[in-house]
Amino acid sequence: MPADLVIVANRLPVDRVTQPDGTQGWRPSPGGLVTAIEPVMRANDGTWIGWPGGPSEDADAGDLDPFEADGLQLVPIGLTAEEIELFYEGFSNATIWPIYHDLVAKPEFHREWWDSYVKVNEKYAAKAASVAAEGATVWVHDYQLQLVPQMLRELRPDLRIGFYLHIPFPPAELFQQLPWRRQLLEGLLGADLVGFQLPGGAANFVRLVRQRVGHKTHRDLVYLPDGRTVRAAAFPISIDAAGFEALASDEAVVTRAAEIREALGSPRRIFLGIDRLDYTKGIYARLRAYAELIETGELDVEDAVFVQVAVPSREQVEQYRILRDEIDRLVGRINGDLGRIGRPAISYLHSSYPREEMAALYTAADVMVVTPYRDGMNLVAKEYVACRTGDDGALVLSEFAGAADELRQAWLVNPYDINGMKAALLEAYRADGKELTRRMKAMRRTIKKHDVAAWADAFMTELADVEHSTHAKSVRAVGRS
Ligand code: GDG
């Protein structure tokens, strides 16, 4: 049945699993996005288009039929092993990802990766065009699908199209290295509304459109020669704050948090880092800063431990494999040099956990350390705050995470400044209860007010409001002031 609302994202909110009897099945992988979008999906007969993960033998064959899971209509897009390598691991994760994150790693440019990116984006656009009802709203997500808005508009000019970028949008100086910069900008301009995490990303985009594509712009509006107007604006994403708070208050989670502390040898303070094992997250520098504090005697392994959870990620991409080896070596060296029997300096876990275990870790941790070199938002920081129902606990947060714009009461640090990080870690460690409560109370107010439902609502409302008709030919007369 044609859908009035279509979500197009790289991944479906389910994972394909092989059941014990050998048949294929689906397991929900509910993340923040699906929680946010679910109510509006249900209210509008929504359909979600995305890749279920894993390679498909023949991506065009009908082995992936639409299906329903938990009342949601899901339309799988199959990717071949070659597309996964070129489009996903290649162009998305080894070209766009590093460029959009301030060149934290060196991006690679390969024409065959780009060709695959175009082809896969065409596949998503064609599928969206075939399931959207007349005049429907289509919301496209993230950096893997930046060409979809324009491709979709060509196929279906009747649609209202929104795009949201979950990662930072880089300054012009970096973006213009991309050999396909113009195509990417034009791809995004197919949308009526282009959403970013922060106002800076939206401003970078509008400036690039003016410079590189030559369209007229005024503040957050772009005027296209065909008479359309495109709006670029910030919509900082958030979390299901009430859901995390409820989870943290759950008796089983509270008990588990106490068990974790005990299993760690009941230290006075637990430091915690939880990140996908990604070079943007600043794990290496953070652990070095912590180790130096132990080395100099400012912290003692009898009193404190650093729990670092590194969630496996993009393991087929070479830079991620190198990073894993580097962190493995660093943790081994730190624990070898500074640990004592039963008292490692760092408790390192290369694994992923259920949501309940995440909430128990947040509840057990006295100091949460989130120090990415660059991050669109960083939901882990917000989840920690949501779980601190006792208004205690300290957050050490990178200035370069989008979350720093809202969580001003965290100990804000420059993740490139090891001494600065050491000072902040110590301050957070030594802070008294009154100071912790003052900071945490303010952050919790922010998170509760700006939760993920508010985010989805703001984007959908703005998308519904965007002038869908053509702008007047005289550019000056139309601009919002
Ligand atoms: C991108 C942008 C932006 C992590 N490990 C486990 C687990 N998680 C969950 C966390 C959190 C999410 O994954 C991670 O989100 P982040 O925001 O921290 O980072 P990215 O994955 O890089 O996300 C980022 C985000 O998109 C949203 O727009 O904020 O800047 O890079 O929700 O809780 N969840 C479970 N087990 C784990 O082991 N269940």
Residues whose N, C-alpha, C, O or C-beta is under 5 A from the ligand:
A	BS01	GDG	H166 I237 R276 V311 S351 S352 Y353 P354 R355 D375 G376 M377 N378 L379 V380
